[in-house]
Amino acid sequence: MPVHPPVLAAGRRHSAAVRTDGTVLAAGRSGAAECRVAPWRDVVAVAVGNVHTARNTGRSHTVGLRTDGTVLSTGWNGDGQCDTADWRDITAVAAGWRRTLGLLANGRVLAAGRGAEGQCDVRSWREITALACGDWHSVGLRSDGTAQATGNNRRGQCAVGTWHDLVSVSAGYLHTVGLRADGRAVATGERTAGACAVDSWDHLVALDAGSHHTVALTASGHVLATGDNTHGQCDVDTWHDITAVAAGSAHTLGLRADGTVLSTGDNADGQCEVGGWSGVGRA
């Protein structure tokens, strides 16, 4: 099962998406210029600095991967998380709280931003094919289908050493989820909110971790969700014809086959105002 670059991303207070023409759309709070993506061109993947909802987590950043392997960044740069202008030969990007990761074509990983909890200790990683950023931990998918993680592990969110046959990984606030080649999901970390209750899911083709919830896309184009639903971020039962999903701190996005986007959950900053988006997806 191939790992496709993400064209849809949901963060704390904003959302972003890549259109088939390589331009980028954004909605939500832009106090730190995190939605200033209108000039971007030739973008193939997008990531946003997701973080759990708290009084000190208002500012964020957005990252775009271009077709030539360079990286664009905008938004809050207090820890240097947007210092990616000199990156080259990048094949994937991931954004977390105050940091950005970039996957090099040779399977090694670059990091920029806050590393106080060890989340940027990725220099030794090799043969990586995909990346994920939680709030304070980072996860890498290896070419052999195993995973490795670094950073804060106080809820066991980095306990991925026994996972195998993976095709993708995603990281939330205090939990990590992985999609296996057989269409089943695995999870580790904080279980109080129910975000790790994925054992019964099957026939999955994609999944994403929010702060306290997890969403997954089935082969039939439907969406599953588990975990905190305080803002309605798990109200996805009626969605259909979905081709990609993204979980933010407390909202969820779904890309429909016709290139439009659905949303549900917290909209306090307009992050769910994506009803007018069109042409989103891969060319």
N, C-alpha and C positions, 0 to 999 in steps of 0.2 A: 504494500500500500504506500504510494508516494506521499511525501510530506510537502504540501504546497505552501508558498509564502502567504502569510495572513494579509488579506485585503480589508479586514474589518477589525477595529480595535475599540475597546471600551475602557475608560479609566475611572478616576475618582469623580471628576466633574465635567468630563468632556468625552466625546466620541470622534472617531475618525474612520475614513474609508478611502480606498483607492478605486478610481474609476478605470474603465477599460482603456481610456485614452492616456492613462498615466498621470492624470491630475489627482488631487486629493481634496476631499471634503472634510469639514470639521464642524462640530456643533457643541455648544456648552460654554462654560466659563473660559475666558481668555485673558484674565487679569495679568498673566505672566507671558502673554503672546503664544500660549500653547495651541491656539487655533489659527495662528497666522501661517496657513499653508497654501493660500491661493496662488502664490508664485511658483510653487513646486511643479516640476515636469518630469516625465520619464520615470515615475515611481512605480515599483512593482510590489512593495510590501510596506506596511505601516505598523508602528507600535506606539503605545502611549504609556506614560509612567503611572501605572495603576498603583493605588495604595488604599488601605482601609479608611473608612470615614472617621475622622476625628477633627478636633478643633485646630490642630496644627498641620493638617494635610491638604490645605486648599490649593496650593500651587503645584503645577505639574509640567510635563514636557511631552513633545511629540517627535517621533523619529521616522524618517522615510528612507527606504533602500531604493537606490536608483538602478537602472538597467546596466550601468557601467561599473557597478560595484562600489560606488561611493555612497556616503550617508549624509542625509540632511537632518538637521535638528533645530527645534525652536521651542521656546518656553523657558521655564525656570532653570537657571544654570548655577545655582548657589554652591553646588558641589562639583561642578565641572562635568555634569552628566550630558551636556550638549557639546562637549569638546570632541567632536567626531569628524571635523572637516578634513583631517589628514588621513582618515581611514581609507584603505584601498582593498580591492579584491574581496569585498564582503559579499556573502551569499545569504545571510539572514541577520535580523536584528531583533532584540528584545529590550523592553524598557521596564524598569521597576521603580520603586521609591528612591529617588535621587541617584539613579544610575542607568547606564545603557551598556548592553553587551552586543558585540558584533562577531559573527562567525566568519572566519576566513576560509577561503577556498581549500586550503590545506588541512582543514579540520581543527585548527587551533582557534582560540577565542581571545578577543580584545575586551577590555572593560574600561569604562570611564565613570567617574562619580564616587559616591560615598561607598567606602568599603570597611567601615568600622566594625561591622559584625561578621566580616569574612566573606561577604557576598560577591566581592570582586576578586577573590583568590582563585582565578581560573587560568592562570598562566601555564600551569602544568597539564591542563586538559589536552587530550589528543583524540583524533578520529571522531570528532563531534559532528553531528548532522543536523541538530536542531537545538534551540535554546528556549528557556522560559525564565521569567523573573517574577518572584513573589515580592512581598514587601521588603524582607530582609534576607532572603535566600535566593540562590540561583541554581538552576537545574540544566543539565546537558544530556542530550540523547546521543549515545554512541552508535557507530555504524554497525555494531554487532547486536543492537537491540536492547542493550543495557543502559542504565542511567547513572549519573553521578550528581551530587549536589554539594553546595557549600554555603555557609552562612549560618544564621540563627537556626537552631534546631531544638528550641525549648519545648516544642510540641511534637517532635518527631517528624517534622516536615521534610527533613533531609534524609530520612531512613528509606532510601530507594535502592540500596545495595543489592537486594535480592530480586529486583524486578528484571524481567527478561522478555524477549519477543515484543518489544515496544516499537510503535511507529510514531508516537508523538507524546509530548509531556506538557503540562501546564502547572503554574504555581500561583497560589493565592496568598492570602494574608498569613495564615498559619497552617496551610495544608498544600499538598501536591497530588496531582492526579496524572495517570498515564493511560494511554490507549494502546492495547495490545493488538497484534496482527489478526487475532481471531475475533476482533470486534468487541471484546470485553474491556472493562475498565478496572484499574487498580487505584488505590488511594492510601495516603498516609498523612498523619498530622492531627490537628485538632478536630474532634468529632462531635463536640457539644452541639453545634448548630446544625449538624446533619450534612455538611458539605462533603463528607467522605462516604456517604451512604450510596455507593455506586455498584456494589457487588452484584446486584440483580440485573444490571443493564447489559444488553447485548445488541448485536447488529449495529454497532456504532461505527461512524466514519470520521468523527471529529469530536473534540471536547475542549472546554475551557474553564478555568477556575477564576471565580470572582473572589472578593474578600471573604465572604462567609457562605457562598453558594457555588454550585458547579452546574454547568449546562453541557449537554451533549447532543450531537446530531446523529440521527439514525439513517440507515441506508435508504429508508423510504421517504426521507425529507422531513420527518417530524423532529421535534425537539423535546428532550427530557431535562428536567431541572430538579435539584434537591438542595436543601439547606435553608438558610434564613430567607424568609419571604416577607419581611416587614414592609417593604415598599412595593411588593408585587413583582419583584425581579424574577420569580419562578413561575409566573403566570404565562406559560408558553404552550399550554395544552392544545390550543386551537391553531397553532402555527402549522403551516404545511408548505410544501414546495421550497423548503429551505436548503441552501447549499453551503452556508457557513454560519458560525455563531461566534459571539464574543461576550464575555462576562466582565462587567466592570465592578466597581466597589459595591454598588447596590442597584445596578441596572443591567439589562441584557439586550443584546442586539442580534437580529437574525437577517441574513441576506437571502432574499428570495431569488428564484431562478430567473425572474424577469429583470433583475438588477436593482430592484427597490429594496428598502430596508425597513424591518419592523423593530419596535422597541417596547420595552416594558420596564417598570421600576422607578427609581428615584429620578425626578426631573426638576429638582430644585434649581439647577443652573442651566436648564435647557439641553441637557445631554441626550435627552430622548427625542428631541425635535428633529427627526430625520425623515419625516413623512414626505418631504419634497425631494429626497435624494433619488437619483436614477443613474443608470449606466455604471453601477458598481460591480466589480468583478474582474475576472481575468480576460484579457483580449483573446 
